[in-house]
Amino acid sequence: MKIWKLVAGILSIIFSVIVFFQSMLVGTANTLSSNGEVGEVPVYLFLSLCFQGVLFQLS
């Protein structure tokens, strides 16, 4: 069980970083293109928090 907590924590950090940088790049691209789209940062933040909550409940 101790190993699973470590693996879940590491995966949570890795996925959070991936989501953060992907959202940041998409937001930057939308800003540079000035196409009027609103970034999807709130959606990715919500999904990231949900994923972290599930991992927390499993550990």
mmCIF file of the N, C-alpha and C atoms, coordinates in Angstrom:
data_MODEL
# 
_entry.id   MODEL 
# 
loop_
_atom_site.group_PDB 
_atom_site.id 
_atom_site.type_symbol 
_atom_site.label_atom_id 
_atom_site.label_alt_id 
_atom_site.label_comp_id 
_atom_site.label_asym_id 
_atom_site.label_entity_id 
_atom_site.label_seq_id 
_atom_site.pdbx_PDB_ins_code 
_atom_site.Cartn_x 
_atom_site.Cartn_y 
_atom_site.Cartn_z 
_atom_site.occupancy 
_atom_site.B_iso_or_equiv 
_atom_site.pdbx_formal_charge 
_atom_site.auth_seq_id 
_atom_site.auth_comp_id 
_atom_site.auth_asym_id 
_atom_site.auth_atom_id 
_atom_site.pdbx_PDB_model_num 
ATOM 1   N N  . MET A 1 1  ? 0.829   -1.197 0.000   1.00 0.00 ? 1  MET A N  1 
ATOM 2   C CA . MET A 1 1  ? 0.000   0.000  0.000   1.00 0.00 ? 1  MET A CA 1 
ATOM 3   C C  . MET A 1 1  ? 0.869   1.255  0.000   1.00 0.00 ? 1  MET A C  1 
ATOM 4   N N  . LYS A 1 2  ? 2.016   1.170  0.645   1.00 0.00 ? 2  LYS A N  1 
ATOM 5   C CA . LYS A 1 2  ? 2.909   2.319  0.699   1.00 0.00 ? 2  LYS A CA 1 
ATOM 6   C C  . LYS A 1 2  ? 3.456   2.654  -0.686  1.00 0.00 ? 2  LYS A C  1 
ATOM 7   N N  . ILE A 1 3  ? 3.728   1.632  -1.468  1.00 0.00 ? 3  ILE A N  1 
ATOM 8   C CA . ILE A 1 3  ? 4.253   1.850  -2.820  1.00 0.00 ? 3  ILE A CA 1 
ATOM 9   C C  . ILE A 1 3  ? 3.182   2.493  -3.693  1.00 0.00 ? 3  ILE A C  1 
ATOM 10  N N  . TRP A 1 4  ? 1.913   2.064  -3.544  1.00 0.00 ? 4  TRP A N  1 
ATOM 11  C CA . TRP A 1 4  ? 0.832   2.640  -4.341  1.00 0.00 ? 4  TRP A CA 1 
ATOM 12  C C  . TRP A 1 4  ? 0.665   4.120  -4.040  1.00 0.00 ? 4  TRP A C  1 
ATOM 13  N N  . LYS A 1 5  ? 0.792   4.515  -2.778  1.00 0.00 ? 5  LYS A N  1 
ATOM 14  C CA . LYS A 1 5  ? 0.671   5.934  -2.423  1.00 0.00 ? 5  LYS A CA 1 
ATOM 15  C C  . LYS A 1 5  ? 1.773   6.742  -3.097  1.00 0.00 ? 5  LYS A C  1 
ATOM 16  N N  . LEU A 1 6  ? 2.970   6.214  -3.128  1.00 0.00 ? 6  LEU A N  1 
ATOM 17  C CA . LEU A 1 6  ? 4.091   6.895  -3.774  1.00 0.00 ? 6  LEU A CA 1 
ATOM 18  C C  . LEU A 1 6  ? 3.854   7.009  -5.281  1.00 0.00 ? 6  LEU A C  1 
ATOM 19  N N  . VAL A 1 7  ? 3.431   5.918  -5.903  1.00 0.00 ? 7  VAL A N  1 
ATOM 20  C CA . VAL A 1 7  ? 3.177   5.923  -7.342  1.00 0.00 ? 7  VAL A CA 1 
ATOM 21  C C  . VAL A 1 7  ? 2.029   6.874  -7.678  1.00 0.00 ? 7  VAL A C  1 
ATOM 22  N N  . ALA A 1 8  ? 0.958   6.853  -6.884  1.00 0.00 ? 8  ALA A N  1 
ATOM 23  C CA . ALA A 1 8  ? -0.186  7.731  -7.135  1.00 0.00 ? 8  ALA A CA 1 
ATOM 24  C C  . ALA A 1 8  ? 0.217   9.195  -6.983  1.00 0.00 ? 8  ALA A C  1 
ATOM 25  N N  . GLY A 1 9  ? 1.038   9.505  -5.997  1.00 0.00 ? 9  GLY A N  1 
ATOM 26  C CA . GLY A 1 9  ? 1.508   10.877 -5.815  1.00 0.00 ? 9  GLY A CA 1 
ATOM 27  C C  . GLY A 1 9  ? 2.364   11.348 -6.976  1.00 0.00 ? 9  GLY A C  1 
ATOM 28  N N  . ILE A 1 10 ? 3.259   10.493 -7.428  1.00 0.00 ? 10 ILE A N  1 
ATOM 29  C CA . ILE A 1 10 ? 4.129   10.850 -8.553  1.00 0.00 ? 10 ILE A CA 1 
ATOM 30  C C  . ILE A 1 10 ? 3.305   11.041 -9.825  1.00 0.00 ? 10 ILE A C  1 
ATOM 31  N N  . LEU A 1 11 ? 2.350   10.135 -10.089 1.00 0.00 ? 11 LEU A N  1 
ATOM 32  C CA . LEU A 1 11 ? 1.496   10.270 -11.262 1.00 0.00 ? 11 LEU A CA 1 
ATOM 33  C C  . LEU A 1 11 ? 0.651   11.536 -11.190 1.00 0.00 ? 11 LEU A C  1 
ATOM 34  N N  . SER A 1 12 ? 0.164   11.856 -10.021 1.00 0.00 ? 12 SER A N  1 
ATOM 35  C CA . SER A 1 12 ? -0.631  13.065 -9.846  1.00 0.00 ? 12 SER A CA 1 
ATOM 36  C C  . SER A 1 12 ? 0.185   14.308 -10.172 1.00 0.00 ? 12 SER A C  1 
ATOM 37  N N  . ILE A 1 13 ? 1.399   14.358 -9.709  1.00 0.00 ? 13 ILE A N  1 
ATOM 38  C CA . ILE A 1 13 ? 2.272   15.499 -9.988  1.00 0.00 ? 13 ILE A CA 1 
ATOM 39  C C  . ILE A 1 13 ? 2.577   15.585 -11.472 1.00 0.00 ? 13 ILE A C  1 
ATOM 40  N N  . ILE A 1 14 ? 2.905   14.461 -12.089 1.00 0.00 ? 14 ILE A N  1 
ATOM 41  C CA . ILE A 1 14 ? 3.253   14.451 -13.511 1.00 0.00 ? 14 ILE A CA 1 
ATOM 42  C C  . ILE A 1 14 ? 2.071   14.901 -14.361 1.00 0.00 ? 14 ILE A C  1 
ATOM 43  N N  . PHE A 1 15 ? 0.875   14.348 -14.092 1.00 0.00 ? 15 PHE A N  1 
ATOM 44  C CA . PHE A 1 15 ? -0.298  14.735 -14.877 1.00 0.00 ? 15 PHE A CA 1 
ATOM 45  C C  . PHE A 1 15 ? -0.680  16.188 -14.650 1.00 0.00 ? 15 PHE A C  1 
ATOM 46  N N  . SER A 1 16 ? -0.516  16.668 -13.434 1.00 0.00 ? 16 SER A N  1 
ATOM 47  C CA . SER A 1 16 ? -0.828  18.072 -13.153 1.00 0.00 ? 16 SER A CA 1 
ATOM 48  C C  . SER A 1 16 ? 0.098   19.004 -13.927 1.00 0.00 ? 16 SER A C  1 
ATOM 49  N N  . VAL A 1 17 ? 1.369   18.665 -13.984 1.00 0.00 ? 17 VAL A N  1 
ATOM 50  C CA . VAL A 1 17 ? 2.333   19.480 -14.726 1.00 0.00 ? 17 VAL A CA 1 
ATOM 51  C C  . VAL A 1 17 ? 2.016   19.447 -16.219 1.00 0.00 ? 17 VAL A C  1 
ATOM 52  N N  . ILE A 1 18 ? 1.674   18.275 -16.741 1.00 0.00 ? 18 ILE A N  1 
ATOM 53  C CA . ILE A 1 18 ? 1.331   18.166 -18.160 1.00 0.00 ? 18 ILE A CA 1 
ATOM 54  C C  . ILE A 1 18 ? 0.109   19.012 -18.486 1.00 0.00 ? 18 ILE A C  1 
ATOM 55  N N  . VAL A 1 19 ? -0.926  18.920 -17.652 1.00 0.00 ? 19 VAL A N  1 
ATOM 56  C CA . VAL A 1 19 ? -2.148  19.691 -17.881 1.00 0.00 ? 19 VAL A CA 1 
ATOM 57  C C  . VAL A 1 19 ? -1.857  21.181 -17.785 1.00 0.00 ? 19 VAL A C  1 
ATOM 58  N N  . PHE A 1 20 ? -1.054  21.580 -16.813 1.00 0.00 ? 20 PHE A N  1 
ATOM 59  C CA . PHE A 1 20 ? -0.729  22.986 -16.645 1.00 0.00 ? 20 PHE A CA 1 
ATOM 60  C C  . PHE A 1 20 ? -0.016  23.551 -17.876 1.00 0.00 ? 20 PHE A C  1 
ATOM 61  N N  . PHE A 1 21 ? 1.012   22.872 -18.346 1.00 0.00 ? 21 PHE A N  1 
ATOM 62  C CA . PHE A 1 21 ? 1.761   23.382 -19.487 1.00 0.00 ? 21 PHE A CA 1 
ATOM 63  C C  . PHE A 1 21 ? 0.943   23.338 -20.779 1.00 0.00 ? 21 PHE A C  1 
ATOM 64  N N  . GLN A 1 22 ? 0.125   22.300 -20.941 1.00 0.00 ? 22 GLN A N  1 
ATOM 65  C CA . GLN A 1 22 ? -0.721  22.235 -22.131 1.00 0.00 ? 22 GLN A CA 1 
ATOM 66  C C  . GLN A 1 22 ? -1.715  23.389 -22.134 1.00 0.00 ? 22 GLN A C  1 
ATOM 67  N N  . SER A 1 23 ? -2.311  23.650 -20.999 1.00 0.00 ? 23 SER A N  1 
ATOM 68  C CA . SER A 1 23 ? -3.267  24.758 -20.913 1.00 0.00 ? 23 SER A CA 1 
ATOM 69  C C  . SER A 1 23 ? -2.586  26.096 -21.137 1.00 0.00 ? 23 SER A C  1 
ATOM 70  N N  . MET A 1 24 ? -1.398  26.237 -20.599 1.00 0.00 ? 24 MET A N  1 
ATOM 71  C CA . MET A 1 24 ? -0.657  27.481 -20.767 1.00 0.00 ? 24 MET A CA 1 
ATOM 72  C C  . MET A 1 24 ? -0.312  27.712 -22.246 1.00 0.00 ? 24 MET A C  1 
ATOM 73  N N  . LEU A 1 25 ? 0.097   26.672 -22.940 1.00 0.00 ? 25 LEU A N  1 
ATOM 74  C CA . LEU A 1 25 ? 0.438   26.809 -24.350 1.00 0.00 ? 25 LEU A CA 1 
ATOM 75  C C  . LEU A 1 25 ? -0.784  27.119 -25.208 1.00 0.00 ? 25 LEU A C  1 
ATOM 76  N N  . VAL A 1 26 ? -1.910  26.473 -24.909 1.00 0.00 ? 26 VAL A N  1 
ATOM 77  C CA . VAL A 1 26 ? -3.130  26.741 -25.665 1.00 0.00 ? 26 VAL A CA 1 
ATOM 78  C C  . VAL A 1 26 ? -3.600  28.161 -25.414 1.00 0.00 ? 26 VAL A C  1 
ATOM 79  N N  . GLY A 1 27 ? -3.562  28.606 -24.178 1.00 0.00 ? 27 GLY A N  1 
ATOM 80  C CA . GLY A 1 27 ? -3.953  29.976 -23.867 1.00 0.00 ? 27 GLY A CA 1 
ATOM 81  C C  . GLY A 1 27 ? -3.071  30.996 -24.548 1.00 0.00 ? 27 GLY A C  1 
ATOM 82  N N  . THR A 1 28 ? -1.778  30.729 -24.589 1.00 0.00 ? 28 THR A N  1 
ATOM 83  C CA . THR A 1 28 ? -0.845  31.625 -25.264 1.00 0.00 ? 28 THR A CA 1 
ATOM 84  C C  . THR A 1 28 ? -1.116  31.650 -26.772 1.00 0.00 ? 28 THR A C  1 
ATOM 85  N N  . ALA A 1 29 ? -1.367  30.484 -27.345 1.00 0.00 ? 29 ALA A N  1 
ATOM 86  C CA . ALA A 1 29 ? -1.648  30.431 -28.786 1.00 0.00 ? 29 ALA A CA 1 
ATOM 87  C C  . ALA A 1 29 ? -2.935  31.174 -29.110 1.00 0.00 ? 29 ALA A C  1 
ATOM 88  N N  . ASN A 1 30 ? -3.963  31.037 -28.281 1.00 0.00 ? 30 ASN A N  1 
ATOM 89  C CA . ASN A 1 30 ? -5.220  31.746 -28.517 1.00 0.00 ? 30 ASN A CA 1 
ATOM 90  C C  . ASN A 1 30 ? -5.018  33.256 -28.393 1.00 0.00 ? 30 ASN A C  1 
ATOM 91  N N  . THR A 1 31 ? -4.188  33.670 -27.460 1.00 0.00 ? 31 THR A N  1 
ATOM 92  C CA . THR A 1 31 ? -3.926  35.096 -27.294 1.00 0.00 ? 31 THR A CA 1 
ATOM 93  C C  . THR A 1 31 ? -3.176  35.656 -28.498 1.00 0.00 ? 31 THR A C  1 
ATOM 94  N N  . LEU A 1 32 ? -2.207  34.904 -28.976 1.00 0.00 ? 32 LEU A N  1 
ATOM 95  C CA . LEU A 1 32 ? -1.413  35.373 -30.116 1.00 0.00 ? 32 LEU A CA 1 
ATOM 96  C C  . LEU A 1 32 ? -2.227  35.390 -31.405 1.00 0.00 ? 32 LEU A C  1 
ATOM 97  N N  . SER A 1 33 ? -3.138  34.440 -31.562 1.00 0.00 ? 33 SER A N  1 
ATOM 98  C CA . SER A 1 33 ? -3.909  34.385 -32.805 1.00 0.00 ? 33 SER A CA 1 
ATOM 99  C C  . SER A 1 33 ? -5.079  35.362 -32.802 1.00 0.00 ? 33 SER A C  1 
ATOM 100 N N  . SER A 1 34 ? -5.482  35.837 -31.642 1.00 0.00 ? 34 SER A N  1 
ATOM 101 C CA . SER A 1 34 ? -6.586  36.807 -31.506 1.00 0.00 ? 34 SER A CA 1 
ATOM 102 C C  . SER A 1 34 ? -7.842  36.352 -32.250 1.00 0.00 ? 34 SER A C  1 
ATOM 103 N N  . ASN A 1 35 ? -8.184  35.088 -32.066 1.00 0.00 ? 35 ASN A N  1 
ATOM 104 C CA . ASN A 1 35 ? -9.357  34.557 -32.752 1.00 0.00 ? 35 ASN A CA 1 
ATOM 105 C C  . ASN A 1 35 ? -10.621 34.642 -31.908 1.00 0.00 ? 35 ASN A C  1 
ATOM 106 N N  . GLY A 1 36 ? -10.538 35.230 -30.743 1.00 0.00 ? 36 GLY A N  1 
ATOM 107 C CA . GLY A 1 36 ? -11.710 35.433 -29.912 1.00 0.00 ? 36 GLY A CA 1 
ATOM 108 C C  . GLY A 1 36 ? -12.120 34.240 -29.077 1.00 0.00 ? 36 GLY A C  1 
ATOM 109 N N  . GLU A 1 37 ? -11.385 33.151 -29.143 1.00 0.00 ? 37 GLU A N  1 
ATOM 110 C CA . GLU A 1 37 ? -11.720 31.986 -28.330 1.00 0.00 ? 37 GLU A CA 1 
ATOM 111 C C  . GLU A 1 37 ? -11.317 32.219 -26.888 1.00 0.00 ? 37 GLU A C  1 
ATOM 112 N N  . VAL A 1 38 ? -12.117 31.681 -26.007 1.00 0.00 ? 38 VAL A N  1 
ATOM 113 C CA . VAL A 1 38 ? -11.777 31.724 -24.588 1.00 0.00 ? 38 VAL A CA 1 
ATOM 114 C C  . VAL A 1 38 ? -10.982 30.465 -24.287 1.00 0.00 ? 38 VAL A C  1 
ATOM 115 N N  . GLY A 1 39 ? -9.932  30.596 -23.507 1.00 0.00 ? 39 GLY A N  1 
ATOM 116 C CA . GLY A 1 39 ? -9.107  29.442 -23.170 1.00 0.00 ? 39 GLY A CA 1 
ATOM 117 C C  . GLY A 1 39 ? -9.869  28.401 -22.378 1.00 0.00 ? 39 GLY A C  1 
ATOM 118 N N  . GLU A 1 40 ? -9.380  27.199 -22.422 1.00 0.00 ? 40 GLU A N  1 
ATOM 119 C CA . GLU A 1 40 ? -10.019 26.091 -21.728 1.00 0.00 ? 40 GLU A CA 1 
ATOM 120 C C  . GLU A 1 40 ? -9.357  25.809 -20.391 1.00 0.00 ? 40 GLU A C  1 
ATOM 121 N N  . VAL A 1 41 ? -8.673  26.794 -19.857 1.00 0.00 ? 41 VAL A N  1 
ATOM 122 C CA . VAL A 1 41 ? -7.948  26.607 -18.605 1.00 0.00 ? 41 VAL A CA 1 
ATOM 123 C C  . VAL A 1 41 ? -8.876  26.186 -17.471 1.00 0.00 ? 41 VAL A C  1 
ATOM 124 N N  . PRO A 1 42 ? -10.049 26.804 -17.287 1.00 0.00 ? 42 PRO A N  1 
ATOM 125 C CA . PRO A 1 42 ? -10.905 26.361 -16.177 1.00 0.00 ? 42 PRO A CA 1 
ATOM 126 C C  . PRO A 1 42 ? -11.332 24.902 -16.285 1.00 0.00 ? 42 PRO A C  1 
ATOM 127 N N  . VAL A 1 43 ? -11.561 24.426 -17.491 1.00 0.00 ? 43 VAL A N  1 
ATOM 128 C CA . VAL A 1 43 ? -11.962 23.026 -17.674 1.00 0.00 ? 43 VAL A CA 1 
ATOM 129 C C  . VAL A 1 43 ? -10.820 22.109 -17.265 1.00 0.00 ? 43 VAL A C  1 
ATOM 130 N N  . TYR A 1 44 ? -9.616  22.400 -17.721 1.00 0.00 ? 44 TYR A N  1 
ATOM 131 C CA . TYR A 1 44 ? -8.476  21.555 -17.381 1.00 0.00 ? 44 TYR A CA 1 
ATOM 132 C C  . TYR A 1 44 ? -8.149  21.627 -15.893 1.00 0.00 ? 44 TYR A C  1 
ATOM 133 N N  . LEU A 1 45 ? -8.305  22.779 -15.301 1.00 0.00 ? 45 LEU A N  1 
ATOM 134 C CA . LEU A 1 45 ? -8.069  22.909 -13.871 1.00 0.00 ? 45 LEU A CA 1 
ATOM 135 C C  . LEU A 1 45 ? -9.074  22.069 -13.093 1.00 0.00 ? 45 LEU A C  1 
ATOM 136 N N  . PHE A 1 46 ? -10.344 22.125 -13.494 1.00 0.00 ? 46 PHE A N  1 
ATOM 137 C CA . PHE A 1 46 ? -11.377 21.329 -12.840 1.00 0.00 ? 46 PHE A CA 1 
ATOM 138 C C  . PHE A 1 46 ? -11.088 19.835 -12.982 1.00 0.00 ? 46 PHE A C  1 
ATOM 139 N N  . LEU A 1 47 ? -10.739 19.394 -14.182 1.00 0.00 ? 47 LEU A N  1 
ATOM 140 C CA . LEU A 1 47 ? -10.453 17.974 -14.397 1.00 0.00 ? 47 LEU A CA 1 
ATOM 141 C C  . LEU A 1 47 ? -9.229  17.531 -13.602 1.00 0.00 ? 47 LEU A C  1 
ATOM 142 N N  . SER A 1 48 ? -8.233  18.397 -13.533 1.00 0.00 ? 48 SER A N  1 
ATOM 143 C CA . SER A 1 48 ? -7.033  18.080 -12.764 1.00 0.00 ? 48 SER A CA 1 
ATOM 144 C C  . SER A 1 48 ? -7.366  17.928 -11.285 1.00 0.00 ? 48 SER A C  1 
ATOM 145 N N  . LEU A 1 49 ? -8.184  18.833 -10.765 1.00 0.00 ? 49 LEU A N  1 
ATOM 146 C CA . LEU A 1 49 ? -8.556  18.746 -9.354  1.00 0.00 ? 49 LEU A CA 1 
ATOM 147 C C  . LEU A 1 49 ? -9.399  17.504 -9.078  1.00 0.00 ? 49 LEU A C  1 
ATOM 148 N N  . CYS A 1 50 ? -10.285 17.148 -10.006 1.00 0.00 ? 50 CYS A N  1 
ATOM 149 C CA . CYS A 1 50 ? -11.084 15.930 -9.849  1.00 0.00 ? 50 CYS A CA 1 
ATOM 150 C C  . CYS A 1 50 ? -10.185 14.697 -9.842  1.00 0.00 ? 50 CYS A C  1 
ATOM 151 N N  . PHE A 1 51 ? -9.228  14.679 -10.744 1.00 0.00 ? 51 PHE A N  1 
ATOM 152 C CA . PHE A 1 51 ? -8.304  13.551 -10.824 1.00 0.00 ? 51 PHE A CA 1 
ATOM 153 C C  . PHE A 1 51 ? -7.485  13.429 -9.544  1.00 0.00 ? 51 PHE A C  1 
ATOM 154 N N  . GLN A 1 52 ? -7.022  14.561 -9.031  1.00 0.00 ? 52 GLN A N  1 
ATOM 155 C CA . GLN A 1 52 ? -6.249  14.531 -7.790  1.00 0.00 ? 52 GLN A CA 1 
ATOM 156 C C  . GLN A 1 52 ? -7.113  14.075 -6.625  1.00 0.00 ? 52 GLN A C  1 
ATOM 157 N N  . GLY A 1 53 ? -8.388  14.477 -6.617  1.00 0.00 ? 53 GLY A N  1 
ATOM 158 C CA . GLY A 1 53 ? -9.285  14.025 -5.555  1.00 0.00 ? 53 GLY A CA 1 
ATOM 159 C C  . GLY A 1 53 ? -9.504  12.532 -5.588  1.00 0.00 ? 53 GLY A C  1 
ATOM 160 N N  . VAL A 1 54 ? -9.632  11.972 -6.795  1.00 0.00 ? 54 VAL A N  1 
ATOM 161 C CA . VAL A 1 54 ? -9.798  10.526 -6.912  1.00 0.00 ? 54 VAL A CA 1 
ATOM 162 C C  . VAL A 1 54 ? -8.539  9.809  -6.427  1.00 0.00 ? 54 VAL A C  1 
ATOM 163 N N  . LEU A 1 55 ? -7.382  10.310 -6.813  1.00 0.00 ? 55 LEU A N  1 
ATOM 164 C CA . LEU A 1 55 ? -6.144  9.680  -6.348  1.00 0.00 ? 55 LEU A CA 1 
ATOM 165 C C  . LEU A 1 55 ? -6.001  9.787  -4.833  1.00 0.00 ? 55 LEU A C  1 
ATOM 166 N N  . PHE A 1 56 ? -6.435  10.898 -4.277  1.00 0.00 ? 56 PHE A N  1 
ATOM 167 C CA . PHE A 1 56 ? -6.366  11.067 -2.830  1.00 0.00 ? 56 PHE A CA 1 
ATOM 168 C C  . PHE A 1 56 ? -7.277  10.057 -2.119  1.00 0.00 ? 56 PHE A C  1 
ATOM 169 N N  . GLN A 1 57 ? -8.462  9.829  -2.684  1.00 0.00 ? 57 GLN A N  1 
ATOM 170 C CA . GLN A 1 57 ? -9.390  8.880  -2.085  1.00 0.00 ? 57 GLN A CA 1 
ATOM 171 C C  . GLN A 1 57 ? -8.873  7.454  -2.192  1.00 0.00 ? 57 GLN A C  1 
ATOM 172 N N  . LEU A 1 58 ? -8.147  7.158  -3.260  1.00 0.00 ? 58 LEU A N  1 
ATOM 173 C CA . LEU A 1 58 ? -7.613  5.808  -3.430  1.00 0.00 ? 58 LEU A CA 1 
ATOM 174 C C  . LEU A 1 58 ? -6.433  5.535  -2.508  1.00 0.00 ? 58 LEU A C  1 
ATOM 175 N N  . SER A 1 59 ? -5.733  6.567  -2.115  1.00 0.00 ? 59 SER A N  1 
ATOM 176 C CA . SER A 1 59 ? -4.536  6.341  -1.276  1.00 0.00 ? 59 SER A CA 1 
ATOM 177 C C  . SER A 1 59 ? -4.859  6.268  0.187   1.00 0.00 ? 59 SER A C  1 
# 
